[in-house]
Amino acid sequence: MSKLDINDLVDNKTGRQSRLIFHEQQVYEQEQEQIFGRCWLFLAHESQITKPGDYFRTFMGEDEVLVVRQKDQSIKAFLNTCTHRGNRICKADNGNARRFVCNYHGWSFGPDGSLTGVPLEEDAYHNQLDKSKFGLKQVAQVSSYKGMVFGTFDPEAPSLEDYLGEMKWYLDVWLDAMPEGTELIGSAQKVEYPVNWKLPVENVCGDGYHLGWAHAGVMTVASSMNIDSLSVGNTDIDSSTAMSVTGMNGHSVLSTLDGYAGYAFYPEPQLAVDYLDANRDTVSSRLGELRGNKFWGSQINLTVFPNVQMLPGLNWFRVYHPKGPGKMEMWTWAMVDKEMSDELKQMILDNVCRTFGAAGMFDNDDGDNLIACTTQNRGWQTRHQDIYTNMAMGKERSDPDMPGIISDGLIGEQNQRFFYRRWQEMMTAESWDQVPDYNSLEEARATEKD
């Protein structure tokens, strides 16, 4: 098969996309190298690894890694594969360990990744094995932002702070609203879907269009509040806005601006409403009036490129792990403020399971649609047809009070366009120096490809 020209697969000026980006193995392999091999990827929340020796097993792309708290309280991450014959060294999802022992030949590694023990080292290796050369492969950079631990395989990648860029202003609406920060609660709900990993990201990052159709039944029966901004078919721009945050990567925000809609899909939301009312002044003093009164408590969809999403209010936190062009694994937690009462935390955990858990009402709708969007591309003729995200093109604007490029209203496709624009930029850039950096509407337009 001839080499695919990535620039031919996405046209940012028309919103056209080739379906090949969801089907071709060649595209998928390039994603593993260019995107998952270079971007900052979520590894764990600090609340999951609090003590030295605590570890969490996860993925960076298809590479399995161990995230380990060190004696000095720093965090390191390693490929979860023995440097002898390649076996997985840790099978548990999480725990605490003084060493990791491969159950194939017994090689053992310390929490710092060093090779500490080799059976029959004297008899079989004649004491000629240089153990310093056979430690676990370390993830090049690991860093945290207000409890969220990220890693990148690329030693030349920008710092995590620079990578997040203007998105930090929005992330802080959840991560820094209360003095004690956040934590993940409950176990990860892991579901494997026959879906290309990009489709659920674009669905959540900016697709308010599908709410009144795909979720019409659920929204009718599940809403416990009269929230106009979340009513079926709403296109009102006064109480909502869609934001694409164009710092150094394709992060995005979709949000109502009413201060309460995040809790509209709880059977009995009064406990959450009381929490919002009791703490709104605190949040406003920490983050300012706009974020404290308009954003905090609203329905907010936060996306950190390429594969992390979180919804304050509904309070779920999610990572999409690619497993091939037509398969991905979706991990979902409940995320809460540490200062919430145990009763409120339990209510949130129960509602995450009810709405976006493995059998959640909303996820069943989305799963059915996204599976079809993936499997339809198996047809030879179908996969060569184009699809579009061209809603409200040219309606973007800047806002003096909010970072990023703004589109008004919950219904639009700006965020999806910027997601695929960054996807294209990462797929074609040979180094980070070639990845465009734009922080305003004018800069974004100046870097558009002809």
Helices and strands as residue ranges (DSSP letters): H 6-9, E 10-11, E 16-18, G 19-22, H 25-34, E 41-45, G 46-48, E 54-60, E 63-69, E 75-79, E 94-96, E 100-101, E 108-109, E 115-117, H 121-125, G 131-133, E 141-145, E 148-152, H 160-164, H 167-175, E 182-193, H 198-206, G 208-210, H 211-214, H 216-222, G 228-230, E 240-245, E 251-256, G 261-263, H 270-287, H 289-289, I 290-295, E 300-304, E 308-311, E 316-322, E 328-337, H 342-356, H 361-375, G 376-378, G 382-384, E 386-388, E 397-399, E 402-408, H 414-428, G 432-434, H 441-446
